[in-house]
Amino acid sequence: MKILASLIAVVALSVAAPAFAAAPAAPVAMKAKNGDVAFNHKTHASVECTKCHADAKGGKITGLDKDKAHALCMECHKTQAKGPTKCAECHKKA
C-alpha cells in the first residue's frame, strides 16, 4: 500500500511541477537605451510572479517597454520603500 501511495505522489508531482517554472539563477539583462537593467529574481522572491508575469509559469513579459517597466518596478520600489528609484541605480552602462 505504501508503494502505491508513493507512486501516486510521484506521478502527481511530475505532472504538477512543470506548471511552475523555476526562476532564472542568473540576473536577467533587460536592454535599455540609457544602460541595461539587471533583474535578479532571487532578490524579488517575496513578490508573487503574477505581479509582473501573466501567470505563475513566468516567461517573457509581453509589452515590456520603458513605460511599463517604470510603472511596474519604480512604483513597487516606492510603495514598498525598498530598492532603487533613481535612474543610475538600475541602469548600468557597459
C-alpha positions in Angstrom: 0.0 0.0 0.0 2.9 2.4 0.8 4.4 1.7 -2.6 1.1 2.6 -4.3 0.8 5.8 -2.3 4.4 6.7 -3.1 3.9 6.0 -6.8 0.7 8.2 -6.9 2.6 11.0 -5.2 5.5 10.8 -7.7 3.1 10.9 -10.6 1.1 13.8 -9.2 4.3 15.8 -8.6 5.7 15.1 -12.0 2.5 16.3 -13.6 2.1 19.4 -11.4 5.8 20.5 -11.2 6.2 21.8 -14.8 3.3 24.2 -14.3 5.6 26.4 -12.2 8.9 27.3 -13.9 12.0 27.9 -11.8 13.2 31.4 -11.7 16.5 32.0 -13.6 19.6 31.6 -11.4 21.4 34.5 -13.0 20.1 38.0 -13.3 18.1 38.7 -16.4 19.6 41.6 -18.5 17.0 43.9 -19.9 18.3 46.1 -22.7 17.7 49.8 -22.4 19.0 52.9 -24.3 20.5 54.5 -21.2 22.1 51.4 -19.8 21.0 47.8 -19.3 19.0 46.8 -16.2 19.9 43.6 -14.4 16.9 42.0 -12.8 17.6 39.4 -10.1 14.8 37.1 -9.4 16.3 35.9 -6.1 16.1 39.5 -4.7 12.4 39.6 -5.6 11.5 36.1 -4.3 8.9 37.6 -1.9 7.0 39.2 -4.8 4.4 37.0 -6.5 5.3 36.1 -10.0 1.9 37.4 -11.3 2.8 40.9 -10.1 4.8 41.1 -13.4 4.2 37.9 -15.4 0.9 36.9 -16.9 0.8 33.7 -14.8 2.9 31.8 -12.3 4.8 30.0 -15.1 6.8 33.1 -15.7 8.3 33.6 -19.1 8.7 36.8 -21.2 6.7 39.8 -20.0 4.7 40.9 -23.0 4.7 44.6 -23.9 7.6 45.4 -21.5 8.8 48.8 -22.6 10.1 51.8 -20.7 6.7 53.0 -19.5 5.6 49.5 -18.4 8.9 48.8 -16.7 8.9 52.1 -14.8 5.3 51.6 -13.8 6.0 48.0 -12.5 9.4 48.5 -11.0 9.6 52.1 -9.7 6.1 52.2 -8.3 6.7 49.0 -6.4 10.0 50.2 -5.1 8.4 53.5 -4.0 5.4 51.8 -2.4 7.5 49.2 -0.6 10.2 51.7 0.3 12.7 49.2 -1.0 15.0 49.0 -3.9 16.5 51.7 -6.2 14.4 54.6 -7.5 17.0 56.7 -9.3 18.0 56.1 -13.0 21.7 55.2 -12.4 20.8 52.8 -9.6 19.1 50.4 -12.1 20.6 51.4 -15.5 24.2 50.4 -15.8 26.3 51.4 -18.8 28.7 48.8 -20.0 
